[in-house]
Amino acid sequence: MFTKILIANRGEIACRVIQTARKMGIKTVAVYSEADKDARHVSLADEAVNIGPAPSRESYLVADKIIAACKQTGAQAVHPGYGFLSENAGFAKRVEEEGIIFIGPKHYSIAAMGDKIESKKLAGTAGVNCIPGVNDAIETPEKAVEIAKGFGYPVMIKASAGGGGKGLRVAYNDKEALEGFTSCRNEARNSFGDDRVFIEKFVEEPRHIEIQLVGDSFGNVIYLNERECSIQRRHQKVIEEAPSPFISDATRKAMGEQAVALAKAVKYQSAGTVEFVVGKDQSFYFLEMNTRLQVEHPVTECITGLDLVELMIRVAAGEKLPLTQAEVKRDGWAIECRINAEDPFRNFLPSTGRLVRFAPPAQTMHQANVTDWYGVRVDTGVQDGGEIPMYYDSMIAKLIVHGKDRNDAIAKMREALNGFVIRGVSSNIPFQAALLAHPKFVAGNFNTGFIAEHYAKGFKAEDVPHDDSSFLVALAAFVRRKSRERATGITGQLPGYAVQAGSDYVVITLDAGGEHVYTPVNVTEIEGKSGSSRIKIGQECYDICSNSRLNDVVITGTVNGQPFTAQVERGANNVAIKNPLALRVQHNGTKIDAMVVSPRMAEMHKLMPHKAAPDMSRFVLSPMPGLLVDVAVQVGQKVQAGERVAVIEAMKMENVLFAAADGVVSKVVAAKGESLVVDQVIVEFA
């Protein structure tokens, strides 16, 4: 067995590998760019080596620097994680030639299956069902349109070296095919250094289901059940679960056996995943093989009780697989939510900056621990006070739950999301909460077009309807009343001016447009119950009991005997809350800002004029931090609504800004190559 391994990656996957290595008694070496010098994986590892500047093409993607770090530290093996160089056959071969063990498949397997074009050809030869398509690289956008017309729309444009949703577009007409081909090739070139692109027929209403497998150097290959990965946005997975609520045992077996046959055909060893598109009739077609560990591997670990990273290490060290196909378990139900640094209310634009507060929910399951199940696990590469840089992927953490069945897992996940505190950057937690509460998701009735269908016009606050919005009002009143009770005990108060807790309040639910809602409430103590109050709102009554401290962001307790987890934060403690007197209450993805005041103060508040937001329609503003890679207009140019104005790059994604209305450019304020902050002016119209 190895005594020291190097992890050629960053973030949560680097932390994940370190945890298993530590369990196995193996020393670890982290590599890091200048942007990651204070990152969590650096502090967790036994050693760390700086490999260059922040851009990945100058650090994490430079094979020579990785190999040099191995030699410098005496690392005997390299675990590539996922992304970066994990599916680079040339890198795997170089590592082997330098006498270092690559903890992954052999370079020839990566070359055979990691290339999306060649893998489709091999799969066809092996008798695996494949989607109709052109497997040869397409040279020009015009040729892409011609091919797409031949198949008939819709078509999928894919980068040969793509992965993680990068370098992938769906086109429904000639215009989308032309633009999609160009964007896809540019993304692939920037992310993977390989701009080859091919086209295949897009199967409508598909399910995206993948088979996890693992093989050893003795020719043994087993499949570890399936994962349902159909909840996707822009072809990037949002929620994954295992098993799938859709496929039958017969389909599972058939897909698993095909995946194993394909792996054996290329002498595959290590962990890998074969992805399939599955139709309504459970017919399935080979999509691609990922010759690496997957982001969503924890859900497989939950239902099988296996540590996939450990299996990868043991196989790489020359050991046989410790189990047969018949011994593979399928126990309970696991769900994973990807918690990303993005603002769902602003079209999921990337959100970068400092994590002012990062407090995941309490964990009962942990990485590398294969004995404790049926709980909550958090895989992350960040920590409280850390930085979310603009150079890498947007994922902050993976939240994983394991339940006895699917409904139990969904309930666990909703409560875990309620207790996940992230401040300083925006996250997609409200969106995750909305998905988990959607009736079709709960019923398991969805496909890869689920998000595009139900959130076609973007995601808005009203897309997260609370099943009892009055509870948020009651909770605000409860917290404010407890604060007033504490204030009554302050010593030295002037006679006649002492704080009175009172019972009658008005909860003012604040609205950005000035349409505030005023709700009278009555709050009284429940005799004999410490930390309890009865809140009456009209005819509704809420008995809330909580022993959480007033300065706790996460509030736990019971309401009418049922447990709840929510977040309550004072405006004075959070600059994101515009009113320092307000309380921000969050539960099940719904958020309100509320002031809890006396009835007289509420009357006065109604008389306050509303200050309208300034008119910024003449400006094109940066919606996010990022690099301005192109300005497509110049001073004096007449621009029509919908015309391309600028392109911003952040977190490996290109974001195109379009003109909202017709106009003439009066000033170009920002220059190409400039690093932008949120709401920075790029272009001004006359």
MARROZA-843838 format. One record per residue (C-alpha): residue in three letters; z, y, x. Coordinates in steps of 0.5 Angstrom, whole numbers, padded with zeros to 4 digits, always signed. Each point is the difference from the previous one (the first is absolute). Layout:
BEGIN
AlaZYX
...
***
This chain:
BEGIN
Met+0000+0000+0000
Phe-0001+0007+0002
Thr+0005+0004+0003
Lys-0003+0007-0001
Ile-0006+0002-0005
Leu-0003+0007-0001
Ile-0002+0003-0006
Ala-0007+0004+0000
Asn+0002+0004-0006
Arg+0004+0005-0004
Gly+0004+0001-0006
Glu+0003-0005-0005
Ile-0004-0006+0003
Ala+0003+0001+0007
Cys+0007+0000-0003
Arg-0002-0006-0004
Val-0002-0004+0007
Ile+0006+0003+0004
Gln+0005-0003-0006
Thr-0003-0007+0001
Ala+0000+0000+0007
Arg+0007+0002+0001
Lys+0002-0006-0005
Met-0004-0004+0005
Gly+0003+0002+0006
Ile-0006+0004+0003
Lys+0000+0006+0003
Thr-0005+0006-0003
Val-0004+0005+0003
Ala-0002+0006-0004
Val-0006+0005+0001
Tyr-0001+0006-0003
Ser-0004+0007+0000
Glu+0003+0007+0002
Ala+0000+0001-0008
Asp+0005-0007-0001
Lys+0005+0002+0006
Asp+0005+0000-0005
Ala-0002-0005-0004
Arg+0004-0006-0003
His-0004-0005+0003
Val+0002+0003+0007
Ser+0007+0000-0001
Leu+0000-0007-0002
Ala-0003-0003+0005
Asp+0003-0002+0007
Glu-0005+0004+0004
Ala-0006+0005-0002
Val-0006+0002+0004
Asn-0004+0007-0002
Ile-0007-0002+0000
Gly-0003+0007-0002
Pro-0001+0006-0004
Ala+0001+0000-0008
Pro-0007-0002-0002
Ser-0001-0007-0001
Arg-0007-0001+0004
Glu+0004+0003+0006
Ser+0006-0004+0000
Tyr+0001-0006-0005
Leu-0008-0002+0000
Val+0000+0000+0008
Ala+0000-0007+0002
Asp+0001+0001+0007
Lys+0006+0004-0001
Ile+0003-0006-0004
Ile-0001-0005+0005
Ala+0003+0005+0006
Ala+0006+0001-0004
Cys+0000-0008-0001
Lys+0000-0001+0008
Gln+0005+0006+0001
Thr+0005-0003-0004
Gly-0001-0007+0001
Ala-0002-0002-0007
Gln-0003-0007-0001
Ala-0003+0001-0007
Val-0003+0005-0004
His+0001+0001-0008
Pro-0005+0005-0003
Gly+0003+0001-0006
Tyr-0005+0002-0005
Gly-0006+0006+0000
Phe-0001+0003+0007
Leu-0002-0006+0005
Ser+0002-0006-0004
Glu-0007-0002-0002
Asn-0003+0002+0006
Ala-0003-0007+0003
Gly-0002+0004+0007
Phe+0008+0002+0000
Ala+0002-0007-0001
Lys-0005-0003+0005
Arg+0003+0005+0005
Val+0007-0001-0001
Glu-0002-0008+0001
Glu-0004+0002+0006
Glu+0006+0004+0003
Gly+0005-0006-0001
Ile+0003+0002-0006
Ile+0001-0003-0006
Phe-0003+0003-0006
Ile+0005-0001-0006
Gly-0006-0001-0005
Pro-0006-0004-0001
Lys-0005-0002+0006
His-0005+0005+0002
Tyr-0006-0004-0003
Ser+0004-0001-0007
Ile+0001+0008+0000
Ala-0008+0001+0002
Ala-0002-0005-0005
Met+0004+0002-0006
Gly+0002+0007+0002
Asp-0007+0002-0001
Lys-0001+0001-0007
Ile-0007-0001+0000
Glu+0000-0006+0005
Ser+0006-0003-0004
Lys-0004+0000-0007
Lys-0006-0004+0004
Leu+0005-0005+0002
Ala+0004-0001-0007
Gly-0007-0001-0003
Thr-0002-0005+0005
Ala+0007-0003-0001
Gly-0001-0001-0007
Val+0004+0006-0003
Asn-0002+0004-0006
Cys-0002+0007+0003
Ile-0002+0006-0004
Pro-0008+0002+0000
Gly-0001+0005+0005
Val-0003+0002+0007
Asn+0003-0002+0006
Asp-0004+0003+0005
Ala+0002+0007+0002
Ile-0003+0006-0003
Glu-0003+0005+0004
Thr-0001+0006-0005
Pro+0002+0003-0006
Glu-0006+0000-0003
Lys-0001-0008+0001
Ala+0007+0000-0003
Val-0002+0003-0006
Glu-0007-0005+0000
Ile+0005-0006+0000
Ala+0005+0002-0005
Lys-0006+0001-0005
Gly-0003-0007+0002
Phe+0007-0003-0002
Gly+0002+0005-0006
Tyr+0006+0004+0000
Pro+0005+0000+0001
Val+0001-0002+0007
Met+0005+0000+0006
Ile-0001+0004+0006
Lys+0004-0003+0006
Ala+0001+0001+0007
Ser-0001-0007+0004
Ala+0007+0002+0004
Gly+0003+0003-0006
Gly+0007-0002-0002
Gly+0006+0003-0004
Gly-0005+0004-0005
Lys-0003+0004+0005
Gly-0008+0000+0001
Leu-0001-0002-0007
Arg-0003+0003-0006
Val-0003-0002-0007
Ala-0006+0003-0003
Tyr-0003+0000-0007
Asn-0006+0004+0002
Asp-0005+0003+0005
Lys+0004+0006+0002
Glu+0007-0004+0000
Ala-0004-0005+0005
Leu-0003+0005+0004
Glu+0007+0004+0001
Gly+0004-0006+0000
Phe-0004-0003+0006
Thr+0001+0006+0004
Ser+0007+0001-0001
Cys+0001-0008+0001
Arg-0003+0000+0007
Asn+0003+0006+0002
Glu+0007-0003-0002
Ala-0001-0006+0003
Arg-0003+0003+0007
Asn+0007+0005+0000
Ser+0005-0006-0002
Phe-0003-0006+0003
Gly-0006+0002+0005
Asp-0005-0004-0003
Asp-0005+0003-0005
Arg-0003-0006-0003
Val-0001+0000-0007
Phe-0002-0005-0005
Ile-0001+0000-0008
Glu+0002-0006-0005
Lys+0000+0000-0008
Phe+0006+0003-0003
Val+0003-0005-0005
Glu+0003+0004-0006
Glu+0007-0001-0002
Pro+0002-0005+0006
Arg+0007-0002+0002
His+0001+0001+0007
Ile+0004-0007+0002
Glu+0001-0002+0007
Ile+0002-0006+0003
Gln+0005+0000+0006
Leu-0001-0006+0005
Val+0003-0002+0007
Gly-0003-0004+0005
Asp+0002-0003+0007
Ser-0003-0002+0006
Phe+0000-0008-0002
Gly-0005+0001-0006
Asn+0005+0001-0005
Val-0001+0005-0005
Ile+0004+0001-0007
Tyr+0000+0005-0005
Leu+0006+0004-0003
Asn-0002+0001-0007
Glu-0003+0007-0002
Arg+0001+0007-0001
Glu-0002+0005-0006
Cys-0003+0006+0003
Ser-0004+0003-0006
Ile+0004+0006+0000
Gln-0004+0005+0004
Arg-0002+0007+0001
Arg-0006+0002+0004
His+0000-0007+0002
Gln+0007+0000+0003
Lys+0005-0004-0003
Val+0006+0003-0003
Ile+0004-0006-0003
Glu-0001-0007+0002
Glu+0004-0006-0003
Ala+0000-0008+0001
Pro-0001-0004-0003
Ser-0006+0003-0004
Pro+0001+0000-0008
Phe-0007-0001-0001
Ile-0002-0007+0003
Ser+0001-0007-0001
Asp+0003-0005+0004
Ala-0007-0003+0000
Thr-0003+0006+0003
Arg+0005+0001+0005
Lys-0001-0007+0003
Ala-0008+0001+0000
Met+0001+0007+0003
Gly+0005-0002+0005
Glu-0004-0006+0002
Gln-0006+0004+0001
Ala+0004+0005+0004
Val+0002-0006+0005
Ala-0007-0003+0000
Leu-0002+0007+0003
Ala+0005+0001+0005
Lys-0001-0007+0003
Ala-0007+0001+0000
Val+0002+0006+0005
Lys+0006-0004+0004
Tyr+0004+0005-0003
Gln+0007+0001+0002
Ser+0006+0005-0001
Ala+0001+0003-0007
Gly-0006+0003-0004
Thr-0002+0002-0007
Val-0007-0002-0004
Glu-0001+0005-0005
Phe-0004-0002-0007
Val-0002+0004-0006
Val+0001-0004-0006
Gly-0003+0000-0007
Lys+0002+0000-0007
Asp-0002-0007+0000
Gln+0004-0002+0007
Ser-0006+0000+0003
Phe+0001+0002+0007
Tyr-0004+0003+0006
Phe+0001+0001+0008
Leu+0001+0007+0002
Glu+0003+0000+0007
Met+0005-0003+0004
Asn+0005+0004+0004
Thr+0002-0003+0006
Arg+0007+0003+0001
Leu+0006+0001-0004
Gln+0000+0004-0006
Val+0004+0006-0003
Glu+0002-0004-0006
His+0002-0006+0004
Pro+0007+0001-0002
Val-0001-0003-0007
Thr-0003-0006+0002
Glu+0007-0001+0005
Cys+0004+0001-0007
Ile-0003-0005-0004
Thr-0001-0005+0006
Gly+0006+0001+0004
Leu-0004+0001+0006
Asp+0000+0005+0006
Leu-0007+0001+0001
Val+0001+0004+0007
Glu+0004-0006+0002
Leu-0005-0005-0001
Met-0005+0005+0003
Ile+0004+0000+0006
Arg+0001-0008+0001
Val-0007-0001-0001
Ala-0002+0004+0005
Ala+0005-0003+0005
Gly-0003-0007-0002
Glu+0004-0003-0005
Lys-0002-0004-0006
Leu+0001+0003-0007
Pro+0007-0002-0002
Leu-0003-0002-0007
Thr-0005-0003-0004
Gln-0004+0002-0006
Ala+0004-0004-0005
Glu+0007+0003+0003
Val-0003+0007-0002
Lys+0005+0003-0005
Arg-0002+0005-0006
Asp+0007+0003-0002
Gly+0001+0006-0005
Trp-0004+0006+0000
Ala-0001+0006+0005
Ile-0003+0007+0000
Glu-0001+0005+0005
Cys-0001+0007-0001
Arg-0003+0004+0005
Ile+0004+0007+0001
Asn-0005+0005+0003
Ala+0000+0007+0002
Glu-0004+0003-0005
Asp+0000+0004-0006
Pro-0002-0003-0006
Phe+0000+0006-0004
Arg-0005+0003+0004
Asn-0005-0005+0000
Phe+0004-0004+0005
Leu-0001+0005+0006
Pro+0003-0002+0006
Ser+0007+0003+0002
Thr+0002+0000+0007
Gly+0007+0004+0003
Arg+0007-0002+0001
Leu+0004-0005-0004
Val+0006+0005-0002
Arg+0003-0006-0003
Phe-0002-0007+0000
Ala+0005-0005-0004
Pro-0003-0007-0002
Pro+0003-0004-0005
Ala+0005-0005+0002
Gln-0003-0006+0003
Thr+0003-0007-0002
Met-0006-0003+0004
His-0002+0001+0007
Gln-0006-0001+0005
Ala+0000-0006+0004
Asn+0005-0003-0005
Val-0002-0006-0004
Thr+0007-0002-0003
Asp+0001+0006-0005
Trp-0005+0001-0006
Tyr+0000+0002-0007
Gly+0001+0008+0002
Val-0002+0006+0003
Arg-0004+0001+0007
Val-0002+0006+0004
Asp-0005+0000+0005
Thr-0001+0007+0004
Gly-0002+0003+0006
Val+0004+0007-0001
Gln+0007+0002+0000
Asp+0004+0006-0003
Gly-0003+0006+0003
Gly-0006-0003+0003
Glu-0007+0003+0000
Ile-0006-0002-0004
Pro-0006+0002+0004
Met-0007+0001-0002
Tyr-0003-0005+0005
Tyr+0001-0006-0003
Asp+0001-0004-0007
Ser+0004+0003-0006
Met+0005-0006-0001
Ile+0007+0002+0001
Ala+0003-0007-0002
Lys-0001-0006-0004
Leu+0005-0002-0006
Ile+0000-0007-0001
Val+0004-0004-0006
His+0001-0007-0001
Gly+0002-0002-0007
Lys+0000-0007-0004
Asp-0006+0002-0004
Arg-0005+0006-0001
Asn+0004+0004-0005
Asp+0006-0001+0004
Ala-0004+0002+0006
Ile-0002+0006-0003
Ala+0007+0002-0003
Lys+0002+0000+0007
Met-0005+0004+0003
Arg+0001+0006-0005
Glu+0007+0000+0002
Ala-0002+0000+0007
Leu-0005+0006-0001
Asn+0006+0004-0004
Gly+0004-0001+0006
Phe-0005+0002+0006
Val+0001+0007+0003
Ile-0005+0003+0003
Arg+0000+0008+0002
Gly-0004+0004+0004
Val-0007-0003-0002
Ser-0003-0002-0006
Ser+0000-0007-0002
Asn-0004-0005-0005
Ile+0007-0002-0003
Pro-0002+0003-0007
Phe-0006-0003+0000
Gln+0003-0007+0002
Ala+0005+0001-0006
Ala-0006+0001-0005
Leu-0004-0006+0002
Leu+0006-0004-0001
Ala+0001+0002-0007
His-0007+0000-0002
Pro+0000-0005-0006
Lys-0007-0004+0003
Phe+0004+0000+0007
Val+0006-0003-0003
Ala-0005-0005-0004
Gly-0003-0002+0006
Asn-0007+0002-0003
Phe-0003+0004+0006
Asn-0006+0000+0005
Thr-0002+0004+0006
Gly-0002+0006-0005
Phe+0006+0001-0003
Ile+0002+0006+0003
Ala-0007+0003+0000
Glu+0000-0001-0008
His+0007+0002-0002
Tyr+0001+0006+0005
Ala-0007+0002+0001
Lys+0001+0008-0001
Gly+0006-0001+0005
Phe+0007-0001-0001
Lys+0005+0005-0003
Ala+0007+0000-0002
Glu-0002-0002-0007
Asp-0002-0006+0002
Val+0007-0002+0002
Pro+0003+0000-0007
His+0007-0002+0000
Asp+0002-0004-0006
Asp+0006+0004-0001
Ser-0001+0007+0003
Ser+0007+0002-0004
Phe+0004-0004+0006
Leu-0003+0005+0005
Val+0003+0006-0004
Ala+0007-0004-0001
Leu+0000-0002+0007
Ala-0001+0007+0003
Ala+0006+0002-0005
Phe+0004-0005+0002
Val+0000+0002+0008
Arg+0001+0007-0002
Arg+0006-0001-0004
Lys+0003-0004+0006
Ser-0002+0006+0004
Arg+0004+0004-0004
Glu+0006-0005-0001
Arg+0001+0000+0008
Ala-0001+0008+0000
Thr+0006+0000-0005
Gly+0005-0003+0005
Ile-0002+0006+0005
Thr+0007+0003+0002
Gly+0001+0008+0001
Gln-0004+0001-0007
Leu+0002+0007-0003
Pro+0004-0001-0006
Gly-0005+0001-0006
Tyr-0006-0001+0004
Ala+0001-0007+0002
Val-0006-0005-0001
Gln+0000-0004-0007
Ala-0004-0006+0000
Gly-0002+0001-0008
Ser-0004-0005-0004
Asp-0006+0004-0003
Tyr-0006+0001+0005
Val-0007+0001-0001
Val-0005-0004+0005
Ile-0006+0005+0002
Thr-0006-0005+0002
Leu-0004+0005+0004
Asp-0008+0000-0001
Ala-0004+0003+0006
Gly-0004+0004-0006
Gly+0006+0003-0003
Glu+0000-0005-0006
His+0008-0001+0001
Val+0003-0005-0004
Tyr+0007+0001-0003
Thr+0005-0006-0002
Pro+0007+0001-0002
Val+0004-0005+0002
Asn+0008-0002-0001
Val+0004-0003+0006
Thr+0006-0003-0001
Glu+0005-0005+0004
Ile+0000-0007-0002
Glu+0008-0002+0000
Gly+0002-0005+0005
Lys-0006-0001+0004
Ser-0001+0004+0006
Gly-0006+0003+0002
Ser-0003+0000-0007
Ser-0002+0005-0005
Arg-0003-0001-0007
Ile-0006+0005-0001
Lys-0003+0002-0007
Ile-0007+0002-0001
Gly-0001+0001-0007
Gln+0001-0007-0003
Glu-0001-0003+0006
Cys+0006-0002+0004
Tyr+0000-0002+0008
Asp+0007-0003+0003
Ile-0001+0000+0007
Cys+0004-0003+0006
Ser-0001+0002+0007
Asn+0005+0000+0006
Ser-0006+0003+0005
Arg+0002+0006+0003
Leu-0002+0007-0002
Asn-0004+0001+0007
Asp-0003-0007-0001
Val-0008+0000-0001
Val+0000-0007-0003
Ile+0004+0000-0006
Thr+0002-0007-0003
Gly+0004-0002-0006
Thr-0001-0003-0007
Val-0002+0004-0006
Asn+0002-0003-0007
Gly+0002-0006+0004
Gln-0007-0001+0004
Pro+0000+0001+0007
Phe-0005+0005+0003
Thr-0002+0003+0007
Ala-0002+0008+0000
Gln-0001+0006+0005
Val+0003+0006-0002
Glu+0000+0006+0005
Arg+0002+0007+0000
Gly-0005+0005+0001
Ala+0004+0004+0006
Asn+0000-0007+0004
Asn-0008+0000-0001
Val-0005+0005+0002
Ala-0005-0003-0004
Ile+0004+0001-0006
Lys-0002+0008-0002
Asn+0006+0001-0004
Pro+0007+0000+0004
Leu+0004-0001-0006
Ala-0004-0006-0003
Leu+0001-0007+0001
Arg-0006-0005+0001
Val+0001-0006-0004
Gln-0005-0006+0002
His+0000-0007-0004
Asn-0005-0005-0001
Gly-0006+0004+0003
Thr+0002+0006-0004
Lys+0003+0007+0003
Ile+0003+0006-0004
Asp+0003+0006+0003
Ala+0005+0002-0004
Met+0006+0006-0001
Val+0006-0002-0003
Val+0003+0006-0003
Ser+0005+0003-0005
Pro-0003+0002-0007
Arg+0001+0007+0001
Met-0004+0000+0007
Ala-0006-0004-0003
Glu-0001+0006-0005
Met+0000+0004+0006
His-0005-0004+0003
Lys-0005+0000-0006
Leu+0000+0007+0001
Met-0003+0000+0008
Pro-0007+0001+0001
His-0004-0005+0003
Lys-0004+0002+0007
Ala-0007-0003+0000
Ala-0003-0003+0006
Pro-0005+0004+0004
Asp-0007-0001-0001
Met-0003-0004+0006
Ser-0006-0002-0004
Arg-0004+0004+0006
Phe+0002-0004+0005
Val-0001-0007+0003
Leu+0007-0002+0002
Ser+0001-0006+0004
Pro+0004-0005-0004
Met+0003-0004+0005
Pro+0002+0000+0008
Gly-0006-0002+0004
Leu-0006+0001+0005
Leu-0006+0004-0003
Val-0006-0004+0002
Asp-0005+0004-0003
Val-0001+0007-0004
Ala-0007-0001-0004
Val-0001+0008-0002
Gln+0000+0006+0004
Val+0001+0008-0002
Gly-0005+0002-0005
Gln-0002-0007-0003
Lys-0001-0001-0007
Val+0004-0006-0002
Gln+0000-0004-0007
Ala+0005-0003-0003
Gly+0001-0007+0003
Glu-0003+0001+0006
Arg+0003-0002+0007
Val+0004+0005+0003
Ala+0004-0003+0006
Val+0003-0007+0002
Ile+0007-0002+0002
Glu+0002-0006+0004
Ala+0007-0003-0001
Met+0003-0007+0001
Lys-0007-0003+0002
Met-0003+0003-0007
Glu-0005+0005-0001
Asn+0001+0005-0006
Val-0005+0004-0002
Leu+0001+0007-0003
Phe-0005+0003-0006
Ala-0001+0006-0003
Ala+0004+0001-0007
Ala-0005+0005-0002
Asp-0006+0004+0002
Gly+0001+0006+0005
Val-0002+0003+0006
Val+0003-0001+0007
Ser+0004+0006+0002
Lys+0004-0002+0006
Val+0001-0007+0004
Val+0007+0000+0002
Ala+0001-0006+0003
Ala-0004-0003+0006
Lys-0003-0007+0001
Gly+0005-0004+0004
Glu+0006+0004-0002
Ser+0006-0004-0002
Leu+0002+0002-0007
Val+0007+0001-0004
Val+0000-0001-0008
Asp-0003+0006-0004
Gln-0003+0003+0006
Val-0006+0004-0002
Ile-0006-0003+0003
Val-0006+0004-0004
Glu+0001+0007-0004
Phe-0005+0001-0005
Ala-0002+0007-0003
***
